[in-house]
Amino acid sequence: MTDALPYRVLLYYHYVPIDDPAGFVKEHLELCAGLGLLGRILVATEGLNGTVSGTTGSAQAYMDTLRSDPRFADIVFKVDEAEEHAFGRLIVKHKPELVSLRHERDLDPRVRTGRRMSPVEFHEALQRDDAVIIDGRNAYEYDIGHFRGAIRPDTKTFRDFPAWVRENLAGMEDRKVLTYCTGGIRCEKLSALLLDEGFRDVAQLDGGIVTYGKDPVVQGHLFDGRCYVFDRRASVKINHTADATVVGRCLHCGEPCERMVNCANTECDNQHICCVECEFKHRRSCSEECQRAPLHEFDPATAGTSKSFYR
């Protein structure tokens, strides 16, 4: 039996009223800095959303402290082991929304959202032919890994979803719709959006892809590729069964690949799938134009490492 890894990566969100988000940011920044946590935390009047990394003890202290606040007593943490910090710095920000949808009408998941499906229920629903499966993430996240049969959203940001839904799902309002995302928070709003747009039977994967991959019954079955994550790991394994497959393809050579990198043109910073050989050949650029850009930060010494991603 091997020893547990020394670090933990926490992914979490909780919709709950926060009356003084600016004050909460200040206090929370002090808490996280004191515990030596790194990561990105968003605070809004509607709640809290974050992903942080720290030592096992610091992560546990953070979870215990947050749960001691009555507002977050039942917050759910998705926990991964790690060899080191998954982030390079700590950011705690006040934002208007936890996930930026900017919809013309208020969508409060505490009032109305799609019904939640457990991983087992979602797995069973995936195998029926009566549902429309919508990936609630962005196109580049879909490209490195997704559920079989899911629709690829032609979106660059979450704010694109209202227009995308209207343009691509019109006429499907009577169909059964399944939504999923990384940790569950985007589906809280996406499923609410679908209900607001007239869809009648909308469900969401409770806890998202990362929870699905940890379920001892489904073991990530029917998820192909890897799950994109917003930290230095770039992606994590979800399907732990014998039929796991690679779906990502290198942007340049088209070979099967699961490496995500940032374009070295800092004015672009496009995240794309790229094999190590093509990273060197194309100087970690997503296009010839970016390769010639003046603000180009390609360092051959870091190529092929985690520093190729998530500056």
Buried (B, 14 or more C-beta within 10 A) or exposed (E): EEEEEEBBBBBBBBBBEBEEBEEBBBEBBEBBEEBBBBBBBBBBBBBBBBBBBBBBEBBBBBBEBBBEEEBBEEBEBBBBEBEEBBBEEBBBEBBEBBBBBEBEEEBEBEEEBBEBBBBEBBBEBBEEEEBBBBBBBBEBBBBBBBBBEBBBBEBEEBBBBBEBBEEEBEEBEEBBBBBBBBBBBBBBBBBBBBBBBEBEBBBBBBBBBBBBBBBEEBBBBBBBBBBBBBBBBBBBBBBBEEEBEBBBBBBBEEEEBBBBBBBBBBEBBBBBBBBBBBBBBBBBBBBEEBBEBEEBBBEEEEBBEBBBBBE
